[in-house]
Structure formats: C-alpha cells, structure tokens
Amino acid sequence: MRDTKSGDVILKLVNTGATPQLFTVDLTRFAGLKTAATRTVFTGPKDALNSFASPQTVTPKVAPYKAAKRFTYAAEPYSLTVLRVPGKR
C-alpha cells in the first residue's frame, strides 16, 4: 500500500509458520522509491502474549533496511514484518 501523505510504500509480511518464509517483493510499479527503508519486526514464540505482568514479551524491533525494486525477504518464524520504503507523492 502507498501512504498518500508521504508517498512511502508500506509492506506487511506475515509468517505464521515455524520456519523462515521467503517473500519475493516487486516494487517496480512504484516510481520514486529510495533504497533506505525501515524494517519493524514483531516476533516471538507461537503462543507469546504481552500481559500486565510481562508487557515486553513481544516488542517491535526497528532497524534500517536496504530495499530494491525487486528483492527477496526472509521473514522470521511467527513474525509480522513491516517494511516502509520512502518515496515521493
């Protein structure tokens, strides 16, 4: 999806399996994208839950990510990954 305010492309990749999952990403239809993206990953055991007693069981890990027009991404087991690729409106 493309953020209409910033022009960024936002990808949400979900791996519900116990092994890494490869995703083939093709962003060639989006003009004006930069390669310096941001990756946010939520991951943990399959039955992980945050609670008042343990609020940090699953927390987002944010890191820079180098994207390309076409690339393969390996999502960690039991994870949600959000890639935000900067672009123009």
C-alpha positions in Angstrom: 0.0 0.0 0.0 1.2 3.6 -0.6 0.9 6.3 2.1 -0.9 9.1 0.3 0.6 11.8 2.6 4.3 10.7 2.4 4.4 8.7 -0.8 6.0 5.8 1.2 5.3 2.2 0.3 4.3 0.1 3.3 4.6 -3.7 3.1 3.2 -6.0 5.7 4.7 -9.5 5.6 3.3 -12.2 8.0 4.9 -15.6 8.6 2.6 -17.9 10.7 4.9 -20.9 10.3 7.7 -22.4 12.4 10.4 -21.9 9.7 11.6 -18.8 7.9 9.4 -17.9 4.9 10.7 -16.3 1.7 8.8 -13.5 0.1 9.5 -12.1 -3.3 8.9 -8.4 -3.4 8.4 -6.5 -6.7 8.2 -2.7 -6.3 8.8 -1.8 -9.9 5.3 -0.3 -10.4 6.1 2.4 -7.8 8.1 5.4 -9.1 10.5 7.5 -7.0 11.3 5.0 -4.2 14.5 5.2 -2.2 16.5 2.2 -1.1 17.0 3.3 2.6 13.9 1.7 4.2 12.8 1.0 7.7 12.1 -2.6 9.0 9.9 -3.2 12.0 9.6 -6.8 13.2 7.4 -8.4 15.8 8.4 -11.9 16.6 8.3 -14.4 19.4 7.1 -17.9 20.4 3.9 -19.1 18.7 1.9 -18.6 22.0 3.6 -15.4 23.1 1.4 -12.8 24.8 2.0 -9.5 26.4 0.4 -9.0 29.8 0.5 -6.6 32.7 2.9 -9.0 34.4 5.0 -9.4 31.3 4.5 -6.4 29.0 7.7 -6.8 27.0 7.2 -10.4 25.7 6.7 -9.3 22.2 8.1 -5.9 21.3 8.9 -4.3 17.9 12.5 -4.2 16.7 13.2 -1.4 14.4 16.2 -1.3 12.1 17.3 0.2 8.8 16.8 -2.0 5.8 18.2 -1.7 2.2 15.4 -2.3 -0.2 15.5 -2.5 -4.0 13.0 -2.5 -6.9 12.9 -6.3 -6.6 14.2 -8.4 -3.7 13.6 -11.5 -1.6 12.9 -11.1 2.1 13.2 -14.0 4.6 10.7 -13.5 7.4 11.4 -15.0 10.7 9.2 -17.7 12.1 6.0 -16.5 13.8 6.6 -12.9 12.8 5.0 -9.7 11.4 7.3 -7.5 9.4 6.5 -4.0 8.3 8.8 -2.5 5.7 8.4 1.2 5.0 10.2 2.3 1.8 10.4 6.1 1.4 9.0 7.6 -1.8 7.5 10.6 -3.4 3.8 11.6 -3.6 
